[in-house]
């Protein structure tokens, strides 16, 4: 196996889909065989939720890899994982084949195969089926494999009706995944605990569901891959009568359109009821009654999904926005002007689908930043535009999706040198909304991948002037760049080239 492929495979097996930019990089710049290319493309499609296309691409790799035992079993292992997403009976035969041949699988692949077999058994085979067991402690020394072994054991305990024992293993899976970090392990552990505790311990379930969405937004740009996490949060918020279900509904509506039309268990059809139900909470609050009047009327009214009309829910949400706005004002009043600018812009960069949901704010963000230097002027400005007030309330809103994205943007802005930060903000504000969205994504991915990967990849020539202009780190800049697909990179190049010309 070529050295660079070996290292990229190690990153993929350690971090899962978090390794996407490395995959894009080697597919487009590495000299790799058509077999490895087909295998890597299958992973890309799988991470996008295109499970049937991924299986088709994997078959092409399988037909070409007879000369490499390592690649052959790697492909078969991934095929079993892919089949589990589409509920294919073919998976049962493949499970037994891999189980029989497990002693002959190269040691490099066995760590991955072992956890895949355990999870498949616990998810799809009856308790009467012959169980796959791990006898060697060597597999417990690999944190990524261990995390999924724990997830598999949790599933096994659930099937037996041992909820307490299942939670024990989910917690172990979460802690192990967090130490790597392995986003899929982190997110799945929290999501499964939340889902299984939602009836018995609804408040605790809600806190875990929010934490799952926080980590999801912290590590993922596209939440359609983890739509189950949004679905769980929505269901748990209904049980808890949580007003931030309105923000969750907005996010569900946005990411639903990126789901596959037909790709196994997790396509648009699967989540159609969730989408339709969530639309009830996508309130238009701009025409609601006077804030102060309703604040007096509803001082003691608590949200109750079963007993209150949606009109009253909408007014309660409006009051909640009003209160969060004043919390934001208090917060801004107690920090420096520079910190205000960073916080307000971070909140703006955290929003999704701004052009449709926050059209006025998108046009007025420069004014909002200017007015933030004088709190009284900012208050008067916001009072004239409810949408601006709603936007500012998000700074104090505890919704995990926006909190995670805000934390990423805030970290990026804080790490820039002051003079470079001013230059960056001026550049950002000069862009049209589409250009800002590209920069938002780059910024979030820059922070996501700002860690020691024990590997160096060449900085793409297209972004070298941009990196030097803002004195950014080369590796996270390169990885953020390769998080984009080819067409997206071309658009990003145009944006930063225009900036360099006008600099």
C-alpha positions in Angstrom: 0.0 0.0 0.0 1.5 3.4 -1.0 2.6 5.5 2.0 0.3 8.4 1.5 -2.7 6.1 1.0 -1.8 4.2 4.2 -1.7 7.5 6.1 -5.0 8.8 4.7 -6.6 5.4 5.5 -5.4 5.7 9.0 -6.9 9.2 9.3 -10.2 7.9 7.9 -10.3 4.9 10.2 -9.5 7.2 13.2 -11.8 10.1 12.5 -14.5 8.8 10.1 -16.2 11.4 7.9 -14.3 14.1 9.8 -11.5 13.2 7.4 -13.4 14.4 4.3 -10.8 17.1 3.3 -8.0 14.6 3.3 -10.2 12.4 1.1 -10.8 15.2 -1.4 -7.1 16.1 -1.4 -5.9 12.6 -2.2 -8.6 12.1 -4.8 -7.6 15.2 -6.7 -3.9 15.5 -6.1 -2.6 12.0 -5.3 -1.4 9.4 -7.8 -3.6 6.5 -6.8 -4.9 3.5 -8.6 -8.4 3.3 -10.1 -9.3 0.7 -7.4 -8.4 3.0 -4.5 -10.1 5.9 -6.3 -13.3 3.9 -6.6 -13.1 3.0 -2.9 -12.5 6.6 -1.8 -15.3 7.8 -4.0 -17.7 5.3 -2.4 -16.8 6.7 1.0 -17.5 10.2 -0.2 -20.9 9.2 -1.5 -21.7 7.3 1.7 -20.9 10.4 3.8 -23.2 12.4 1.7 -26.0 9.9 2.4 -26.1 8.5 -1.2 -26.0 4.9 0.0 -27.1 3.2 -3.2 -24.6 5.1 -5.3 -22.0 4.4 -2.8 -22.7 0.7 -3.0 -22.5 0.8 -6.8 -19.1 2.5 -6.6 -17.9 0.0 -4.0 -18.8 -2.9 -6.3 -16.5 -1.4 -9.0 -13.7 -1.3 -6.4 -14.4 -4.9 -5.3 -14.1 -6.2 -8.9 -10.6 -4.8 -9.2 -9.0 -5.5 -5.9 -8.2 -9.2 -6.0 -4.5 -8.5 -5.9 -4.7 -6.7 -2.6 -5.9 -8.6 0.4 -6.0 -5.5 2.6 -8.1 -3.5 0.1 -10.3 -6.5 -0.6 -11.4 -6.9 3.0 -11.5 -3.2 3.6 -14.0 -2.9 0.7 -16.0 -5.9 2.1 -16.1 -4.3 5.5 -17.4 -1.0 4.2 -19.9 -2.8 2.0 -21.4 -4.4 5.1 -21.6 -0.9 6.8 -23.2 0.5 3.6 -25.7 -2.4 3.4 -26.8 -1.7 6.9 -28.1 1.6 5.8 -30.4 0.2 3.1 -31.6 -2.9 5.0 -30.4 -5.3 2.4 -30.6 -9.1 3.0 -27.3 -9.3 1.3 -25.7 -8.0 4.4 -26.5 -11.1 6.4 -24.5 -13.3 3.9 -21.7 -10.8 4.0 -21.7 -10.8 7.8 -21.2 -14.6 7.9 -18.5 -14.5 5.2 -16.5 -11.9 7.1 -17.0 -13.7 10.4 -15.7 -17.0 8.9 -12.7 -15.4 7.3 -11.9 -13.0 10.2 -8.7 -14.9 11.2 -7.3 -14.4 7.7 -8.1 -10.7 7.5 -4.9 -8.5 7.6 -4.4 -7.0 11.0 -4.7 -3.5 9.7 -8.3 -4.1 8.6 -9.3 -6.3 11.5 -9.8 -3.3 13.9 -12.4 -1.8 11.5 -14.0 -5.1 10.6 -14.5 -6.2 14.3 -16.5 -3.1 15.2 -18.5 -3.3 12.0 -19.4 -7.0 12.6 -20.5 -6.2 16.2 -22.7 -3.3 15.2 -24.2 -5.3 12.3 -25.0 -8.2 14.6 -26.6 -6.1 17.3 -28.7 -4.1 14.8 -29.9 -6.7 12.3 -29.5 -10.3 13.4 -31.7 -12.2 15.8 -30.5 -13.3 19.2 -30.6 -16.9 17.9 -27.9 -16.1 15.4 -24.3 -17.0 16.1 -22.7 -14.0 17.8 -19.4 -12.4 16.8 -17.0 -12.0 19.7 -13.7 -10.3 20.2 -11.2 -12.4 22.0 -8.0 -10.3 21.6 -7.3 -7.3 23.8 -5.5 -5.8 20.9 -8.7 -4.4 19.5 -9.3 -2.5 22.8 -6.1 -0.5 22.2 -7.6 1.3 19.2 -9.9 4.1 20.5 -11.9 4.4 17.3 -12.6 0.7 17.1 -13.3 0.6 20.8 -15.9 3.4 20.6 -17.9 1.4 18.1 -17.4 -1.8 20.1 -19.1 0.0 23.0 -21.8 1.3 20.7 -22.4 -2.3 19.5 -22.6 -3.6 23.1 -25.0 -0.8 24.0 -27.2 -2.0 21.1 -27.0 -5.6 22.3 -28.1 -4.6 25.9 -31.0 -2.6 24.4 -32.2 -5.7 22.6 -32.2 -7.6 25.9 -34.2 -4.8 27.6 -31.2 -3.8 29.8 -31.5 0.0 29.4 -29.3 0.8 32.4 -26.5 -1.4 31.0 -27.0 0.1 27.5 -26.6 3.6 28.9 -23.4 2.5 30.6 -21.9 1.5 27.2 -23.2 4.6 25.4 -21.4 6.7 28.0 -18.2 4.8 27.5 -18.6 5.2 23.7 -19.1 8.9 24.1 -16.1 9.4 26.3 -13.9 7.3 24.1 -15.1 9.1 20.9 -14.6 12.5 22.6 -11.0 11.7 23.4 -10.1 11.1 19.7 -12.3 13.1 18.6 -14.5 10.9 16.4 -17.6 13.1 15.6 -19.8 10.1 14.5 -19.2 8.3 17.8 -19.7 11.4 19.9 -23.0 12.3 18.1 -24.4 8.8 17.9 -23.7 8.1 21.6 -25.4 11.2 22.9 -28.3 10.9 20.4 -29.0 7.3 21.4 -29.0 8.0 25.1 -31.3 11.0 24.6 -33.8 9.0 22.5 -33.9 6.1 24.9 -34.4 8.3 28.0 -36.9 10.7 26.5 -40.0 9.2 28.2 -38.4 8.4 31.6 -36.1 11.4 32.0 -37.4 14.1 29.6 -35.3 17.0 30.9 -32.1 15.0 31.0 -32.9 13.7 27.5 -33.3 17.3 26.3 -29.9 18.4 27.6 -28.3 15.4 25.9 -30.2 16.0 22.6 -29.0 19.6 22.7 -25.4 18.5 23.4 -25.6 16.1 20.4 -26.8 18.9 18.1 -24.0 21.2 19.5 -21.3 18.6 18.6 -23.0 17.9 15.3 -22.8 21.6 14.3 -19.3 21.9 15.8 -17.9 19.2 13.6 -20.3 19.1 10.6 -21.1 21.7 8.0 -24.0 19.7 6.5 -26.4 18.4 9.1 -28.4 16.4 6.6 -26.0 13.6 7.2 -27.0 13.5 10.9 -30.6 14.4 10.3 -31.6 11.8 13.0 -30.1 14.2 15.6 -32.4 17.0 14.6 -35.3 14.6 14.6 -34.4 13.5 18.1 -34.1 17.1 19.4 -37.4 18.0 17.8 -39.2 15.0 19.4 -37.7 15.7 22.8 -38.5 19.4 22.6 -42.1 18.5 22.0 -42.2 16.4 25.1 -40.6 19.2 27.1 -42.6 22.0 25.6 -39.3 23.7 24.8 -39.8 27.1 22.9 -36.5 26.7 21.0 -38.4 24.1 19.0 -39.1 27.0 16.7 -35.4 27.3 15.8 -35.1 23.6 15.4 -38.1 23.6 13.0 -36.4 26.3 10.9 -33.2 24.2 10.8 -35.1 21.0 9.9 -36.8 22.8 7.0 -33.4 24.1 5.8 -31.6 20.8 5.8 -34.4 18.5 4.8 -34.0 19.6 1.2 -30.5 18.2 1.2 -31.7 14.7 2.1 -31.6 12.0 -0.6 -34.8 11.3 -2.5 -34.4 7.6 -2.1 -31.4 6.1 -0.3 -32.5 3.5 2.2 -33.6 4.2 5.8 -32.7 7.9 6.1 -34.2 9.6 3.0 -36.7 12.4 2.6 -39.6 9.9 2.8 -38.4 8.7 6.2 -38.4 12.2 7.7 -41.4 13.6 5.8 -43.7 13.5 8.9 -41.1 15.3 11.0 -40.8 18.0 8.3 -44.6 18.5 8.0 -45.1 18.6 11.8 -42.1 21.0 12.2 -43.7 23.5 9.8 -46.3 24.3 12.5 -43.6 26.0 14.5 -42.1 28.1 11.7 -44.0 31.2 12.9 -44.1 34.5 11.1 -43.7 36.8 14.1 -43.3 40.1 12.3 -47.0 40.9 12.4 -47.7 39.8 16.0 -49.3 42.1 18.6 -47.4 44.6 20.7 -44.7 43.0 22.9 -45.4 44.8 26.1 -49.1 44.0 26.1 -48.6 40.3 25.6 -45.7 40.3 28.1 -48.2 41.4 30.8 -50.9 38.9 29.6 -48.6 35.9 29.5 -46.4 36.5 32.5 -47.4 33.2 34.1 -48.4 31.2 31.1 -46.0 28.3 30.4 -45.6 26.6 27.0 -47.8 23.6 26.7 -48.0 21.9 23.3 -51.1 19.9 24.1 -53.3 22.7 25.7 -52.3 26.0 24.0 -53.2 27.1 20.6 -50.4 27.8 18.1 -51.3 31.5 18.1 -50.4 31.7 21.8 -47.3 29.6 21.2 -46.2 32.2 18.6 -46.7 35.0 21.1 -44.8 33.2 23.8 -42.0 32.8 21.3 -42.1 36.4 20.5 -41.9 37.3 24.2 -38.9 34.9 24.5 -37.1 36.7 21.7 -37.9 40.0 23.4 -36.3 38.8 26.7 -33.3 37.3 24.9 -32.8 40.6 23.1 -32.5 42.5 26.4 -30.1 39.9 27.8 -28.0 40.5 24.7 -28.1 44.2 25.3 -26.9 43.7 28.9 -24.1 41.4 27.7 -23.0 43.9 25.0 -23.1 46.7 27.5 -20.5 44.9 29.7 -17.9 44.2 27.1 -15.5 46.3 25.0 -16.5 47.7 21.6 -14.1 45.3 19.9 -15.6 42.3 21.7 -19.1 43.6 20.7 -18.1 43.6 17.0 -16.7 40.1 17.3 -19.8 38.8 19.1 -22.3 40.4 16.7 -20.5 39.3 13.6 -20.0 35.8 15.0 -23.8 35.6 15.6 -24.4 36.8 12.0 -22.0 34.2 10.6 -23.8 31.4 12.5 -27.2 31.9 10.8 -28.3 29.6 8.0 -30.4 30.5 5.0 -30.0 34.2 5.9 -31.1 35.6 2.5 -34.6 34.1 3.1 -34.9 34.1 6.9 -33.0 37.3 7.7 -33.2 39.5 4.6 -33.3 42.8 6.4 -30.4 41.8 8.8 -28.3 40.7 5.8 -28.7 44.2 4.3 -28.2 46.0 7.6 -25.3 44.1 9.2 -22.8 46.9 8.6 -25.2 49.3 10.3 -25.7 46.9 13.1 -22.0 46.6 13.7 -21.6 50.4 13.5 -24.4 51.0 16.0 -23.0 48.4 18.4 -20.4 51.0 19.4 -23.3 52.9 21.0 -25.7 50.7 22.9 -28.6 53.3 23.0 -28.4 53.8 19.2 -28.3 50.0 18.8 -31.5 49.6 20.9 -33.3 52.3 18.9 -32.2 50.8 15.6 -33.4 47.3 16.7 -36.8 48.6 17.9 -37.6 49.8 14.4 -37.0 46.4 12.9 -38.2 43.3 14.7 -36.0 41.0 12.5 -32.9 42.8 13.7 -34.1 42.4 17.3 -34.7 38.7 16.6 -31.2 38.4 15.2 -29.6 40.1 18.2 -31.6 37.8 20.5 -29.7 34.9 19.1 -26.6 36.0 20.9 -28.3 35.0 24.1 -30.4 32.2 22.6 -29.2 28.8 23.9 -30.0 26.8 20.7 -27.0 24.4 20.3 -26.9 24.7 16.5 -26.3 28.5 16.5 -24.1 28.3 19.7 -21.7 25.8 18.0 -21.4 27.8 14.8 -21.1 31.1 16.8 -18.2 29.5 18.8 -16.4 28.6 15.6 -16.7 32.0 14.1 -15.8 33.8 17.3 -12.6 31.7 17.7 -11.5 32.6 14.1 -12.1 36.3 14.6 -10.4 36.4 18.0 -7.3 34.6 16.7 -6.8 37.2 13.9 -4.3 40.0 14.6 -6.3 43.2 15.3 -5.3 45.0 12.1 -6.0 41.8 10.1 -9.3 41.4 11.8 -10.4 44.9 10.7 -9.3 44.1 7.2 -11.1 40.8 7.2 -14.4 42.4 8.5 -14.2 45.1 5.8 -13.6 42.5 3.1 -16.5 40.3 4.5 -19.0 43.2 4.6 -18.2 44.2 1.0 -19.3 40.8 -0.3 -22.7 39.9 -1.6 -24.6 37.3 0.5 -23.5 34.3 -1.6 -19.9 35.3 -1.1 -20.4 35.8 2.6 -21.8 32.2 2.9 -18.6 30.8 1.3 -16.5 32.7 3.7 -18.7 31.6 6.6 -18.1 28.0 5.6 -14.4 28.5 5.2 -14.1 30.1 8.6 -16.0 27.3 10.4 -13.9 24.6 8.7 -10.7 26.5 9.4 -11.3 26.3 13.1 -12.7 22.7 12.9 -9.4 21.5 11.3 -7.0 23.6 13.3 -5.3 20.8 15.1 -2.2 18.6 14.9 -2.8 16.0 12.2 0.8 14.7 12.1 0.8 15.3 8.3 1.6 18.2 6.0 -0.1 18.8 2.7 1.0 21.5 0.2 -1.0 24.7 0.5 -3.0 25.1 -2.8 -1.5 27.9 -4.9 -5.0 29.4 -5.3 -5.2 30.4 -1.6 -1.6 31.3 -0.8 -2.1 35.1 -1.2 -5.3 34.9 0.9 -3.5 32.9 3.6 -0.6 35.4 3.7 -2.8 38.5 3.6 -4.6 37.4 6.8 -1.6 35.6 8.3 -3.6 32.3 8.6 -2.1 28.9 9.4 -1.4 26.9 6.3 -2.7 23.4 7.2 -6.2 24.4 8.5 -6.5 26.8 5.6 -5.7 24.0 3.1 -8.1 21.6 4.8 -10.8 24.2 5.0 -10.2 24.7 1.2 -10.5 21.0 0.5 -13.7 20.7 2.5 -15.2 22.4 -0.6 -16.0 20.4 -3.7 -14.4 21.3 -7.0 -17.1 23.7 -8.2 -17.3 25.3 -4.8 -13.6 25.9 -4.8 -13.8 27.6 -8.1 -16.4 30.0 -6.7 -14.3 30.5 -3.6 -11.3 31.3 -5.7 -13.2 34.1 -7.5 -14.2 35.6 -4.2 -10.7 35.8 -2.7 -9.1 36.8 -6.0 -11.5 39.8 -6.2 -10.5 40.7 -2.7 -6.8 40.5 -3.5 -7.2 42.7 -6.6 -9.0 45.4 -4.6 -6.7 45.1 -1.6 
